């Protein structure tokens, strides 16, 4: 495939959704050289689903792909056993090899919704990191100081607060940097939380006679709770969420997040984006447009229209969903907390109690305020928890 050096396309590549480029002049020179670049991105399989925050990086990789460059995607099956400490205020739980394999088994299918996987060089960093000797790690470690690693913002905060920092966590940036050397990366793409790790790659490559990679950091997407979207925090919208669920989650996010979702999760033009930012329209209407657009990207036009219709039916017209999960309950009566858990409307009794106290639970359309109530079970009864969880008793 011919390498595209068009100035307008390069400007879009390094502009939209990009927080910083290190070194920008070097990257521009490479992009205009006509040489096929090796674009690195790594993902640790910490959970089974790719979320919209992660998808931002794959969408940027797709642009590199469209310009003719070689995307090298590294699945961190080795580093996931350590856990990346970036932006974490406590030690992450180490994953077993079995958990990692389970998490990553559907990754190619999910990422294939965005990238042309036939043109992706897919690697696993266990290929080289399992072969690394203590001597190899010592040689790399000698190029860095403990102060460099400890002074990372989140490590410093944990140090000052007296929270533990595992020695294994200090090795993580070294392993990610070694990945860059192993695949001879020209450019690494990642979120702003990955800056330290990606800069470590720039330092390690010259140790092996390679030029330092350029680094492109991308803006981070806020999750449903206002924090960075993260599998660890459970505040995500997955790219394989069911269309109705995906649509509903987008509609539930905070109004102030609308512009960043349009910028980072859709393909609207810069002109349209500015129009969204300046719009005086009802935020609900703007979110509806956004929700349909995102569902269309991952599920197609027909299912996006169906999700919009279903949402309007349930929330605007105060109706019930077309397909409500049916649950068989044999008891004649149950404490309401048990009913909510057994019906699948909530995950736990504590969640059920919280929703009841917030006025978020209805039975046959009637708000339930007493979390100690005993409910008489009737066939056809519809239980609703929150905005999107329904169950019908059969």
TIBABA-484519 format. One record per residue (C-alpha): residue number from 0; residue in one letter; chain; x, y, z. Coordinates in steps of 0.2 Angstrom, whole numbers. Layout:
<sites>
(NUM, a, A, (X, Y, Z))
...
</sites>
This chain:
<sites>
(0, x, A, (0, 0, 0))
(1, x, A, (7, 17, -5))
(2, x, A, (11, 29, 10))
(3, x, A, (0, 44, 10))
(4, x, A, (10, 60, 14))
(5, x, A, (-5, 72, 11))
(6, x, A, (-3, 88, 22))
(7, x, A, (-21, 89, 27))
(8, x, A, (-22, 71, 32))
(9, x, A, (-6, 72, 42))
(10, x, A, (-13, 88, 51))
(11, x, A, (-29, 78, 55))
(12, x, A, (-19, 63, 62))
(13, x, A, (-8, 74, 74))
(14, x, A, (-22, 86, 78))
(15, x, A, (-38, 77, 83))
(16, x, A, (-39, 70, 100))
(17, x, A, (-20, 72, 102))
(18, x, A, (-14, 79, 119))
(19, x, A, (5, 79, 115))
(20, x, A, (18, 73, 102))
(21, x, A, (35, 70, 108))
(22, x, A, (45, 74, 96))
(23, x, A, (33, 83, 85))
(24, x, A, (46, 89, 72))
(25, x, A, (53, 71, 71))
(26, x, A, (36, 63, 68))
(27, x, A, (31, 76, 55))
(28, x, A, (48, 72, 46))
(29, x, A, (44, 53, 47))
(30, x, A, (26, 55, 41))
(31, x, A, (32, 65, 26))
(32, x, A, (47, 54, 21))
(33, x, A, (36, 41, 12))
(34, x, A, (43, 28, 23))
(35, x, A, (32, 14, 31))
(36, x, A, (32, 17, 49))
(37, x, A, (30, 4, 63))
(38, x, A, (16, 11, 75))
(39, x, A, (16, 3, 92))
(40, x, A, (2, 1, 104))
(41, x, A, (0, -11, 119))
(42, x, A, (-15, -17, 128))
(43, x, A, (-15, -27, 144))
(44, x, A, (-30, -39, 145))
(45, x, A, (-36, -33, 162))
(46, x, A, (-54, -37, 157))
(47, x, A, (-63, -46, 143))
(48, x, A, (-71, -30, 135))
(49, x, A, (-64, -16, 125))
(50, x, A, (-72, 1, 130))
(51, x, A, (-74, 17, 122))
(52, x, A, (-59, 25, 131))
(53, x, A, (-48, 11, 124))
(54, x, A, (-56, 13, 107))
(55, x, A, (-50, 30, 105))
(56, x, A, (-32, 23, 103))
(57, x, A, (-38, 10, 90))
(58, x, A, (-47, 24, 80))
(59, x, A, (-31, 34, 80))
(60, x, A, (-21, 18, 74))
(61, x, A, (-34, 16, 60))
(62, x, A, (-29, 33, 54))
(63, x, A, (-11, 27, 53))
(64, x, A, (-17, 12, 44))
(65, x, A, (-26, 22, 31))
(66, x, A, (-10, 32, 28))
(67, x, A, (-1, 16, 24))
(68, x, A, (9, 13, 40))
(69, x, A, (11, -4, 49))
(70, x, A, (2, -5, 65))
(71, x, A, (10, -17, 78))
(72, x, A, (-2, -21, 92))
(73, x, A, (5, -29, 107))
(74, x, A, (-6, -39, 119))
(75, x, A, (2, -38, 136))
(76, x, A, (0, -56, 141))
(77, x, A, (16, -55, 152))
(78, x, A, (14, -37, 158))
(79, x, A, (-4, -40, 164))
(80, x, A, (3, -52, 177))
(81, x, A, (12, -37, 185))
(82, x, A, (-2, -24, 182))
(83, x, A, (2, -6, 176))
(84, x, A, (2, 6, 190))
(85, x, A, (-1, 21, 179))
(86, x, A, (-15, 32, 187))
(87, x, A, (-18, 19, 201))
(88, x, A, (-19, 24, 219))
(89, x, A, (-16, 7, 225))
(90, x, A, (-7, -9, 220))
(91, x, A, (-17, -18, 206))
(92, x, A, (-21, -37, 209))
(93, x, A, (-10, -48, 198))
(94, x, A, (-19, -58, 186))
(95, x, A, (-16, -77, 183))
(96, x, A, (-11, -84, 166))
(97, x, A, (-29, -92, 165))
(98, x, A, (-37, -75, 169))
(99, x, A, (-27, -67, 155))
(100, x, A, (-31, -80, 142))
(101, x, A, (-49, -79, 146))
(102, x, A, (-49, -60, 145))
(103, x, A, (-40, -59, 128))
(104, x, A, (-49, -73, 119))
(105, x, A, (-61, -61, 111))
(106, x, A, (-49, -46, 108))
(107, x, A, (-46, -49, 90))
(108, x, A, (-64, -49, 86))
(109, x, A, (-68, -33, 96))
(110, x, A, (-53, -24, 89))
(111, x, A, (-57, -29, 72))
(112, x, A, (-73, -18, 73))
(113, x, A, (-61, -4, 72))
(114, x, A, (-44, -10, 64))
(115, x, A, (-41, -20, 48))
(116, x, A, (-34, -35, 58))
(117, x, A, (-27, -43, 41))
(118, x, A, (-15, -28, 41))
(119, x, A, (-11, -28, 59))
(120, x, A, (5, -36, 66))
(121, x, A, (-1, -44, 81))
(122, x, A, (12, -49, 95))
(123, x, A, (11, -55, 113))
(124, x, A, (25, -48, 124))
(125, x, A, (28, -65, 132))
(126, x, A, (37, -69, 116))
(127, x, A, (52, -59, 122))
(128, x, A, (49, -55, 140))
(129, x, A, (48, -73, 146))
(130, x, A, (66, -75, 138))
(131, x, A, (73, -60, 147))
(132, x, A, (86, -65, 160))
(133, x, A, (90, -57, 176))
(134, x, A, (106, -50, 168))
(135, x, A, (96, -42, 154))
(136, x, A, (84, -34, 167))
(137, x, A, (99, -28, 178))
(138, x, A, (107, -20, 163))
(139, x, A, (92, -10, 159))
(140, x, A, (88, -6, 177))
(141, x, A, (106, 2, 179))
(142, x, A, (101, 16, 166))
(143, x, A, (87, 22, 178))
(144, x, A, (86, 28, 196))
(145, x, A, (74, 24, 210))
(146, x, A, (70, 43, 211))
(147, x, A, (65, 43, 193))
(148, x, A, (52, 29, 196))
(149, x, A, (46, 34, 213))
(150, x, A, (43, 52, 208))
(151, x, A, (29, 47, 196))
(152, x, A, (14, 57, 202))
(153, x, A, (4, 42, 208))
(154, x, A, (19, 33, 216))
(155, x, A, (23, 49, 225))
(156, x, A, (5, 51, 232))
(157, x, A, (6, 33, 238))
(158, x, A, (23, 36, 246))
(159, x, A, (17, 51, 255))
(160, x, A, (1, 43, 261))
(161, x, A, (10, 28, 267))
(162, x, A, (2, 16, 255))
(163, x, A, (13, 1, 248))
(164, x, A, (22, 2, 232))
(165, x, A, (27, -15, 225))
(166, x, A, (44, -18, 219))
(167, x, A, (37, -27, 204))
(168, x, A, (27, -11, 199))
(169, x, A, (43, -2, 197))
(170, x, A, (48, -14, 184))
(171, x, A, (33, -11, 173))
(172, x, A, (39, 4, 163))
(173, x, A, (55, -5, 159))
(174, x, A, (46, -20, 152))
(175, x, A, (35, -8, 141))
(176, x, A, (50, 1, 136))
(177, x, A, (58, -15, 131))
(178, x, A, (43, -19, 120))
(179, x, A, (47, -4, 110))
(180, x, A, (64, -11, 107))
(181, x, A, (58, -28, 103))
(182, x, A, (47, -23, 89))
(183, x, A, (58, -8, 83))
(184, x, A, (44, 5, 85))
(185, x, A, (45, 21, 76))
(186, x, A, (30, 29, 85))
(187, x, A, (21, 23, 101))
(188, x, A, (3, 28, 103))
(189, x, A, (-6, 29, 120))
(190, x, A, (-16, 38, 133))
(191, x, A, (-9, 53, 143))
(192, x, A, (-8, 40, 158))
(193, x, A, (5, 31, 148))
(194, x, A, (18, 45, 146))
(195, x, A, (30, 39, 158))
(196, x, A, (30, 21, 151))
(197, x, A, (32, 27, 133))
(198, x, A, (46, 39, 137))
(199, x, A, (55, 24, 145))
(200, x, A, (54, 16, 128))
(201, x, A, (63, 31, 121))
(202, x, A, (77, 29, 133))
(203, x, A, (79, 10, 131))
(204, x, A, (79, 9, 112))
(205, x, A, (96, 18, 110))
(206, x, A, (104, 5, 122))
(207, x, A, (101, -7, 108))
(208, x, A, (107, 4, 94))
(209, x, A, (89, 10, 89))
(210, x, A, (83, 28, 86))
(211, x, A, (71, 33, 100))
(212, x, A, (53, 31, 95))
(213, x, A, (41, 47, 94))
(214, x, A, (27, 47, 106))
(215, x, A, (9, 52, 103))
(216, x, A, (-2, 54, 118))
(217, x, A, (-21, 55, 116))
(218, x, A, (-34, 63, 127))
(219, x, A, (-43, 52, 140))
(220, x, A, (-61, 49, 140))
(221, x, A, (-71, 51, 156))
(222, x, A, (-82, 36, 161))
(223, x, A, (-100, 36, 167))
(224, x, A, (-94, 42, 185))
(225, x, A, (-84, 57, 179))
(226, x, A, (-67, 48, 182))
(227, x, A, (-56, 41, 168))
(228, x, A, (-65, 27, 159))
(229, x, A, (-57, 11, 166))
(230, x, A, (-61, -7, 167))
(231, x, A, (-54, -8, 185))
(232, x, A, (-67, 5, 190))
(233, x, A, (-82, -2, 180))
(234, x, A, (-87, 15, 173))
(235, x, A, (-86, 9, 155))
(236, x, A, (-96, 8, 139))
(237, x, A, (-90, -7, 130))
(238, x, A, (-89, -7, 111))
(239, x, A, (-98, -24, 112))
(240, x, A, (-112, -19, 124))
(241, x, A, (-129, -23, 117))
(242, x, A, (-136, -8, 106))
(243, x, A, (-150, -4, 118))
(244, x, A, (-138, -4, 133))
(245, x, A, (-125, 6, 124))
(246, x, A, (-137, 19, 119))
(247, x, A, (-144, 20, 137))
(248, x, A, (-127, 22, 144))
(249, x, A, (-123, 37, 133))
(250, x, A, (-139, 45, 137))
(251, x, A, (-135, 43, 156))
(252, x, A, (-118, 52, 155))
(253, x, A, (-115, 70, 162))
(254, x, A, (-120, 84, 150))
(255, x, A, (-103, 92, 151))
(256, x, A, (-95, 76, 143))
(257, x, A, (-104, 78, 127))
(258, x, A, (-91, 88, 117))
(259, x, A, (-77, 76, 122))
(260, x, A, (-87, 61, 117))
(261, x, A, (-91, 69, 100))
(262, x, A, (-73, 73, 97))
(263, x, A, (-65, 56, 103))
(264, x, A, (-78, 43, 99))
(265, x, A, (-86, 49, 82))
(266, x, A, (-80, 55, 65))
(267, x, A, (-89, 71, 64))
(268, x, A, (-79, 85, 56))
(269, x, A, (-70, 99, 65))
(270, x, A, (-84, 111, 59))
(271, x, A, (-98, 100, 66))
(272, x, A, (-88, 98, 82))
(273, x, A, (-87, 117, 85))
(274, x, A, (-106, 118, 81))
(275, x, A, (-109, 105, 95))
(276, x, A, (-98, 115, 107))
(277, x, A, (-108, 131, 104))
(278, x, A, (-125, 123, 102))
(279, x, A, (-139, 130, 113))
(280, x, A, (-150, 115, 110))
(281, x, A, (-157, 104, 123))
(282, x, A, (-143, 93, 129))
(283, x, A, (-155, 78, 129))
(284, x, A, (-157, 80, 110))
(285, x, A, (-138, 82, 107))
(286, x, A, (-135, 66, 117))
(287, x, A, (-148, 57, 107))
(288, x, A, (-139, 61, 91))
(289, x, A, (-122, 56, 100))
(290, x, A, (-129, 40, 106))
(291, x, A, (-136, 35, 89))
(292, x, A, (-120, 39, 81))
(293, x, A, (-110, 28, 93))
(294, x, A, (-121, 13, 92))
(295, x, A, (-121, 15, 73))
(296, x, A, (-102, 14, 73))
(297, x, A, (-101, -2, 82))
(298, x, A, (-118, -10, 77))
(299, x, A, (-124, -3, 61))
(300, x, A, (-138, 9, 56))
(301, x, A, (-153, -3, 58))
(302, x, A, (-149, -7, 76))
(303, x, A, (-144, 11, 80))
(304, x, A, (-162, 16, 75))
(305, x, A, (-169, 2, 85))
(306, x, A, (-160, 7, 100))
(307, x, A, (-166, 25, 98))
(308, x, A, (-184, 19, 96))
(309, x, A, (-183, 8, 111))
(310, x, A, (-175, 21, 122))
(311, x, A, (-189, 34, 117))
(312, x, A, (-202, 20, 121))
(313, x, A, (-196, 17, 138))
(314, x, A, (-190, 34, 144))
(315, x, A, (-199, 47, 133))
(316, x, A, (-216, 38, 131))
(317, x, A, (-215, 29, 149))
(318, x, A, (-218, 12, 141))
(319, x, A, (-209, -5, 144))
(320, x, A, (-195, -12, 134))
(321, x, A, (-200, -24, 120))
(322, x, A, (-190, -38, 127))
(323, x, A, (-190, -40, 146))
(324, x, A, (-180, -54, 153))
(325, x, A, (-192, -67, 161))
(326, x, A, (-187, -75, 178))
(327, x, A, (-195, -89, 186))
(328, x, A, (-198, -87, 205))
(329, x, A, (-207, -101, 215))
(330, x, A, (-208, -92, 231))
(331, x, A, (-225, -84, 235))
(332, x, A, (-217, -70, 244))
(333, x, A, (-200, -63, 246))
(334, x, A, (-191, -48, 255))
(335, x, A, (-189, -35, 242))
(336, x, A, (-170, -35, 242))
(337, x, A, (-170, -54, 239))
(338, x, A, (-183, -51, 225))
(339, x, A, (-172, -38, 216))
(340, x, A, (-156, -50, 217))
(341, x, A, (-165, -66, 212))
(342, x, A, (-174, -57, 197))
(343, x, A, (-157, -51, 191))
(344, x, A, (-162, -33, 192))
(345, x, A, (-148, -29, 204))
(346, x, A, (-131, -38, 208))
(347, x, A, (-132, -37, 227))
(348, x, A, (-143, -33, 241))
(349, x, A, (-133, -17, 245))
(350, x, A, (-136, -11, 227))
(351, x, A, (-154, -15, 229))
(352, x, A, (-156, -6, 246))
(353, x, A, (-146, 10, 239))
(354, x, A, (-158, 10, 223))
(355, x, A, (-173, 9, 234))
(356, x, A, (-168, 23, 246))
(357, x, A, (-164, 34, 230))
(358, x, A, (-182, 30, 223))
(359, x, A, (-175, 20, 209))
(360, x, A, (-185, 4, 211))
(361, x, A, (-202, 1, 204))
(362, x, A, (-214, -14, 204))
(363, x, A, (-228, -13, 191))
(364, x, A, (-224, 5, 189))
(365, x, A, (-225, 9, 207))
(366, x, A, (-210, 17, 216))
(367, x, A, (-204, 6, 231))
(368, x, A, (-198, 16, 246))
(369, x, A, (-197, 3, 260))
(370, x, A, (-181, -8, 258))
(371, x, A, (-188, -20, 272))
(372, x, A, (-204, -23, 263))
(373, x, A, (-210, -41, 259))
(374, x, A, (-217, -43, 242))
(375, x, A, (-231, -54, 237))
(376, x, A, (-225, -63, 221))
(377, x, A, (-237, -63, 206))
(378, x, A, (-235, -70, 189))
(379, x, A, (-232, -56, 176))
(380, x, A, (-225, -44, 189))
(381, x, A, (-213, -32, 181))
(382, x, A, (-198, -26, 192))
(383, x, A, (-188, -11, 187))
(384, x, A, (-171, -6, 195))
(385, x, A, (-163, 10, 190))
(386, x, A, (-166, 16, 172))
(387, x, A, (-162, 1, 162))
(388, x, A, (-164, -15, 172))
(389, x, A, (-181, -24, 170))
(390, x, A, (-187, -42, 174))
(391, x, A, (-204, -50, 172))
(392, x, A, (-209, -64, 184))
(393, x, A, (-216, -79, 175))
</sites>
